[in-house]
Amino acid sequence: MISSIAELISDRIGTMPAGERRAAQTLIANYPLIGLKTVAEFSAAAGVSSPTILRFVARLGFQNYPEFQSALQDELAAQLQSPASRTLNPSSPGGGAVSPMLEATLDNMRETFRHLSDKQLADIVAKLADRRGKTFLIGGRFTDPLARYMAAHLAIIQPNVFHLAGQESIWRDRLIDMGKRDVLIIFDIRRYQDSLVRFAETAHQRGVQIVLFTDQWLSPIARFARHVIAGRTAVPSAWDSSAALFVVAETLIGAVTRQLEADGAKRIRELESLR
C-alpha cells in the first residue's frame, strides 16, 4: 500500500535535521499546495535554502522534485473526489461484496496505526487527561457520530467534556468558553467541511489546542492543529470508511481511562449511584 506524503513525513520527521523539519512543518501547514509551487517559493515559505527542500524531498524517497509534485497532484485529485466520481473496485471472484470491503478496512486500520507513533498517542492522552482544561469535540456531516461517541465516553470519566452539536452559530457561541488550557477534537475527512475549517481557525486564534482526526490527504484544519491523526479511509465503495478513525478514538478513550484510573473509577461509581 502506497504511503501518502503526510504519512511519510510522520514516519521520518523524527530523523530530519532542523531545516528539513521546518520544510515538513511548512508543507503540513499548507498541504498540499505549497509543495506544488517552485522549489524557490517552497524554500522561501519555509525559511530554508532550496538545497534543503531538495534534501527533504529525497528523504521522503523521491528521485527529484517533479516526482514529488506528481505525487502531490495525485493526492490533490483524490482529495477532491466525490462519491459520484469515485471509481469502485470490482469484487474479487467468489468473494462477494463483503470480502474486499473487509480486507480494505483491516488494511486501513493497520496502515493508520503503522504511521501513528506511541509518542504522539501518549502526548494526546496526557493532554486529554489534564483536569485543568476542558475538552470539546465536533465532527462533520458523516464524522460527527464519532465525536459524539468519544465525548460520551470521556464525559463519564472526567468533567468538562462537551460535544458541540447543532448549527454553526451554536458552536461559535461556545468559543467564548474556550482558552489556552482547552482541547478541541475535530473529525474532518474529504470532502472537507468549510464551516469546521472556519471554526478551527478561530479556536486556534484563541490558543485552543486542536487534535485533528482526518484522512491521509489531510483536512485544511491541519494547519491549525497541534496533533494530526491521519487515518486511512478509502475502501472499495462510493463512500469513505471511518472505521480506522473509530479504532483510534477507542484507543485514546481506553488510554485516558487508564490514565485517570482512580478518579475515573470514583466518578463512575458516583454516576452509577445517581442512576
N, C-alpha and C positions, 0 to 999 in steps of 0.2 A: 504494500500500500504506500503510495507516494505521500511524503510529508509536505504540508504547506510550509511556506516560508516563515510564517509565525511560529509554527511548531519547531522548525529548525533553529530559530532564534532561541526559543525556550530551552531547547536541548543544549545549546552551545554558549549561551551568553555568560555562563559562569567561567569559561576559559578565555574569554575575549579580553584583550588589552583595553585600557580606558577609552581610547579613541574609537575602536570598533564598537565598544559598548554604547558610546554616545550615538553612533550611527544606527545601531539596533534600536535604541530607545526612540530616536527620531522617526524611524520607519514605523514602529508600532504606534506611535502617537499620530501618525499621518498615513495610516495604512489604507490601501497600498500606493496611494497617489504619489507620494514623494519619491518612491522608487521608480516611478515611470518618467521622472524628469531626468535631465542630463546628469552626468557624474558631477559636473561643476555645481549645478543647482543643489543636488543632494548634499554635497560636501559643505556648501555654504549654509544650508539649513541646519546641518548637524554641528557646524563649527569645527570641522576636521578637514584634513587635506584630501585631495582627490585620490592619492595612492592609498589612504586609509580606507576609503569607500571600496576600492577595488580589492583590498585585502579582506575586508569584511565580506564581500560577495564571494570571494574564493573560499573563505572559511565555511560558508554555507554550502559549499560543494559545487558551485557553478564555474564553468570554464572561463566565462567572460561576462561583461555587463549586459550585452544584448540577450544572452541566455537567461540571465537573472530577470530582465524585464519581460521576456516572453512568458516566464512562469508567473509573474505578477499579473500580466494581461489575462492569462487563463483563469487566474483566481478572481479577477475582477468580473470576468464574464460569468463565472459560477455564482458570484455574489448576487448578480442581477437577475438570475434565473427566476422565473415564476413557476408555480405548479403547472400552468398550461404549456410552458415551453420546455419543461424538463423531460429528458429522454429516459424512458424506463428500460431497465434491463430485462430481457426475457427470462422466464423461469427456466431453470435447468431441467433437462429431460427427466421425467419421473419425479421431480422434486416438488411439483405443485407450486402453490403460491407462498407457502409458509417457509420452506427451506431457505430460499435466497434471502428473504427478509430476516429470518433468524440469524443466519450467518453474518449478514451485513451489520446487524445490531450488535452481535457479540464482537465483531471486529472493531466497531466504533468504540465500544467500551474499552477494549484492550489498547487501542491507539490513544484514546483520551488519557488513560492513566499512564501510558508509557511516556507521554510528554508533560506529565504533571509531577513536579518534584515533591519529595517529602517536606522539604523546607517551605515551599510555598503553602502547602496544606497546613503545616504547623503554624506559619505566620497568620493565616486566615483564622484558624481555630483560636489562637491566642487573642486576636482582636475581638472575635465574636464572644469570647468568654470574659472579656473585660467588663466588669459590672459598672464601671464609671460612665459608660456611654449607652446610647440607645441603638437599636437595630431596626432598620426599615427595609422592607422587601417589596419588590414590584416586578412585574413582567409584562410582556407584550400580549398581543392578541391570542397566540397559542401557547405562550410560555408562562402566563400569569398563574395557571394552576400549580406550577412548580413553586412559584414564590409563595402562594397561599399554603401549600403543603409544608414547606420548610418553616414558614412563620408559625404554623400551628404547633409544630414540634418544639421549636425554640422557645415559644411562649410558655410551654409547660415547665421548662427547667430554669427559666430566668425571667425577670420582669422587663418591662420597657422594650418589648418586641412588637412591631406594628406592620401589618400588611396593608399596603396602600392600594385601595380598590376604587372603582367608580371612575368619574370623569377626570380629565386632566386638571381642571380647576381645583378639584378636591386635593389632588396630590400637591399642587403648588401651594395650597394653603398650609400644608404640613411643613413646608420648608422653614417656616418661622421657628419650628421646634428643633431644627437640625443644626448641629455645630461641629466643631473640630474633633470632639470625642466620639462622634457617632459614625455608624457604618450604614451604608446604603447598598443592599444587594440587588442587582438588576439582572434579569434574564432577557436577552435580546438576540434573536437569531435572524438569518436572512428571511424575507427582505426587511431590513431594519426599520424600526418604528421612529419616525421623526419626533414624535412627542416625547419619547423616552430619551432621545438624544438631547433635546432642549432641557428636559428636567435634570438629566445628569450634569449638564454643563453648569446650571445654576447651583446645584448641590455642591459641585466641585468648587465653585467660586466662594461658597460658604465654608470651605475647609472640610467638608464631609469626606470620609474615606470610602471610596467606591470599590466594591467587589463585583466584577462583571462575569456572568456566565454567558458565553457566546459560542459561535461555531468556529471552525478552523479558518474562516475568511475574515473574521473579526468585525464586530459592530463598530461604527464610528465612536461609540462610547469608550472604546479602548484608550483614546487619547486622554480621558479624564480619570481612568481607573488606577487605583493603587495595585490591585491584583486582577489579572485576566485569566479566566479558566476557559480555554478554547477547546470545546468538545467536538467530537465528530458527530455529524447529524445526517449525512447523506445516506440514503438507503434506496433500494430499487422500488421507488414509489414516487408518485407526484408530490408527496408530502415529505418534509424533513422529519427526522425522528429526534425526540428529546430524551430518549432512554439513557444515553450516556451522561447527560447533564443531570438527570434524575438520580443516577447512582452516585455521582459526585456529591450532590446535595445530601443524600442519605449518609455518605461517608462523613461529611462535615457535621451533620446532626449527631451521629454516633460519637465522633471525636469530641465535640463540645460537651456532650452529655458526660463523657468520662472525665473531661477537664473540670467540670462543675459537680463532680460526683456527690460530695457531701451536701452542698447547698441545693443541688437539683433534687436529690432524694428527699430532703426535708420539704421542699416546695411541692413535690409530687404527693407526699403523704398529706400535706395540708389541703391540696386540691381534692384528693380522694375523700378527705373528711368532709369538705364542703359539699361534695356531690352526694 
